[in-house]
């Protein structure tokens, strides 16, 4: 087992990474002892892992309640969030109650937002079961839900007390979900570690085959990179925005198509190719780097061409973005593979990228 630390002063917390962690009560005990616990999961993950988790925590918790939500990005909304509150209030949850998020990014985001909101804030533990959640969304304290006009526009920064990433849960991940998670792995290499990017390029077969050693390294290095960025800028007032590389275009795709049509990682994969192309058009990186990113995204089974939404629609959707300031879209571009920056860009140049990467 590998243990990392997200250093945020009195809100610091550990990230545990390794196989078999769902069966280790000592990882949970410091955070749940004597309290009422609410395990939030979905209809896909709960049948696989909920029983094992509940067995692990039952000896230390005062009581354990299960909240099972429908599966999918299309349910990341107010109505589904309300179901969490309904159960907690009906069961007598209090300020010492603890939520455990057992699932992927959608469950982690919603359970975290419920924890941030319930009685103005209670503790929660992230137990991510998808690659995307283990390498990205479970770390950093971003929680929230979608709005019909924009993705993740309603939410809060609320750090977990621990992240427990059991690598064994990746064995049941469908290939499409695995590829989607690898998009965020590529992102971390592209924005912060050229050597890691090189390693991903040379280990695509192992990653797609869910090789234990390759997955362990991918999760560990991604969490190291993200933890360092979050520790430097918890509330995304500056450098943390680089973690949104590929997301400005990607979120527009998700919103424009309708949540759930493309997986988040699929949209980010395509968005990274588009952001690389924009970086080249702005004179930051050579076309050969765009080719490298496009070829890697394609090799990992991710789309490299956006659906045809139309340039005007893309701009409308990208303006509804948390990075926008005064109506101006801010893009995450690459200075080189391994280093990113935040900047605005001329609409004419962005239009060239949009025209080049939408399906005809």
Beta strands, then each sheet from edge to edge (+ up, - down):
strand 1: 2-6
strand 2: 13-18
strand 3: 36-42
strand 4: 63-69
strand 5: 98-103
strand 6: 123-128
strand 7: 142-147
strand 8: 150-157
strand 9: 162-166
strand 10: 331-336
strand 11: 339-343
sheet 1: 1+ 2- 9- 6- 5- 3- 4-
sheet 2: 7+ 8-
sheet 3: 10+ 11-
end
